[in-house]
Amino acid sequence: MAHRMDRREFLTASAAAAAGLTLGAGRTACAQGPFKHTLHKAVIVRKPTEETLKKLKDAGFEGVEAGIVKPDEAKTYREAGDKLGMRIHSVLRGWAKFNSDKPADVESSLKTTEDALLAAQAYGADDILLVPARIGGKGLAIPQPWEFKIQFDEKTGHLTSVVAEDNDKYRDYIAAHNHAHDTCQAAIKKLIPVAEKANVIIWVENVWNNLFVEPHLFANFVDSFQSSWVRAYFDLGNHVKYSPPEQWIPVLGKRIVKCHVKDFKLNPDGHGGKFVNIRDGSVNWPVVRKALDDIGYDGWMTIEGSGKLPYEEQSKRLDLILAGK
């Protein structure tokens, strides 16, 4: 029988890896304020060439999250990273269609995810980021972000109601969500042996896909696998339209092992808004930094969505966030 790391083994290994990354980079981490845990700076790049990695290192980053490439290509990028002391820590798998009614879509999504796991193995990365499904479409009534009042069955993970009143209006959404829960769960279970063989963890991300819009629901889904090969990738900006990220962090706790750094500016009435560059939005970064420290988070903080800013400016803004400012 294949061995699955228990939580203690997993956290010990993660801590050791983080320590090794810091030493291997040969760098002094930026001052991060009165916090117990040091966080690590990264940004997303599609192909981490030596030239790109050099620019990022010069700007003050320690690593990157990369795209899916063939294993031989990933090994080349890994060698470039090792040469520079830069870590390719994760692979951005992105959207899958595990809830599709078309078998070909499901099979294609499984194949792409397997490719991402093999790329991560060759990069020497810890994990892949997976968004397992999306719910939506013309005519499907979905509550507004501020209307959600989620109730669910903890045993099945199925929604029982989504608003305080008039749930009949959203019965199709509830059915679609429960279908997505079950199909995503089944698909990820198929991928766990592949992840274990590659020694690469599957991080599930919840990203504007109308799934798991409440932290306890998201935590329940992650826990349903009872496997340290499935954890949570938490995007600090994606959840602002539902509730502040500092309300999610204590609930998800140790399930969070990677974070995306993104910002979202709410409209004056608190309903809706738009994504903006980090530190230009509604995320209360000092409160978020403390919340992450309180759960013992000492992983990567990977910028997403501020690509119009020069790398140097992104790095400076991330330094302020890590310092609790």
C-alpha positions, 0 to 999 in steps of 0.5 A: 500500500502506498504511504501517505504522509500524515499531517505531522510528517507533511508539516515537518517536511514543508518546514524543512523545505522552506528552510532549505530554500532560504539557505539555498538562495544565499540571500538575506530575507527582507525585514518582515516586521515583528512576526514569528514566520518569514514569508518568501517572495515570488511572481508568476512567469510562464517560462522561467528562462535564465534571463527572466529569473535573473531579472527577478532575482535582481528585483528582489524575488526568491522564486517563481510559479511557472507554467506547464511545459514538457519535463525536459524543458522544465529541467532546463529551467530548473538548472537555470534557477539552481544556478541563480539561487532562484526556486521554481516552487509551483506550477500554475495548472489553472482551470479544469473541467471536472464537472463537465457533462462531456467525458472528453472534457473530463479526460482532457482535464485529467491529462493536463493535470497529470502533465502539470504534475510531471512538469512540477516534478521536473522543475523540482516544485512543491505543487501544482495549483488546480482550479477544478471546475467552474459553475455558471452559464446563461440563465443560472441564478446565483446569489450576489456575493453579499447575499450568500448564507451557506448551509451544507451537509458536513458529511457529503459537502453538499449545499442545503441552502445558499441564502437566508430566504427563497432558496427555491430560486437557486435550486439549479445553482445548488444542484450544479454546485453539488454535482461539481463537488462530487465530480471534482472530488472523484477526479482529484482522487484519481490524481492523488496516486499520480501526485504521490508518485511525483512527490508533488502536492495538489493545491486546490484554488477557489477563484471566481468560479462560484464554488466554495464561496464560504471558508468552512465549505472550502475547508470541508472539501479539502478535508474530504480527501483525508490526504496530505497530497491535497491542500489549499492554495489561497488567493488573498484577493479572490475572496474580497467580494465575499468577505475579507480574507482575514476571515478565511485565513483562521478557518483554513488554517494549516490547510493553506500552504501557498498564497497568491498576492492579489488585490481587489477594490470594492465599490463604495457601497461594498458591493462589487468592484475590480482587481487592482495592483497590490496595495491599491485595493481593499485588502487590509494587508497589515491585518492579513499579514498578522492572520497568516503569522497567527496560523504559522504560515511560512510559505511563498507569497506569489504576486498575481495580477500586478503585471503592469508594474515593473518587477522592482515596484512589485517587489517593493510593494510585496516587501511592505506587505511582508513587513506588515505595512 
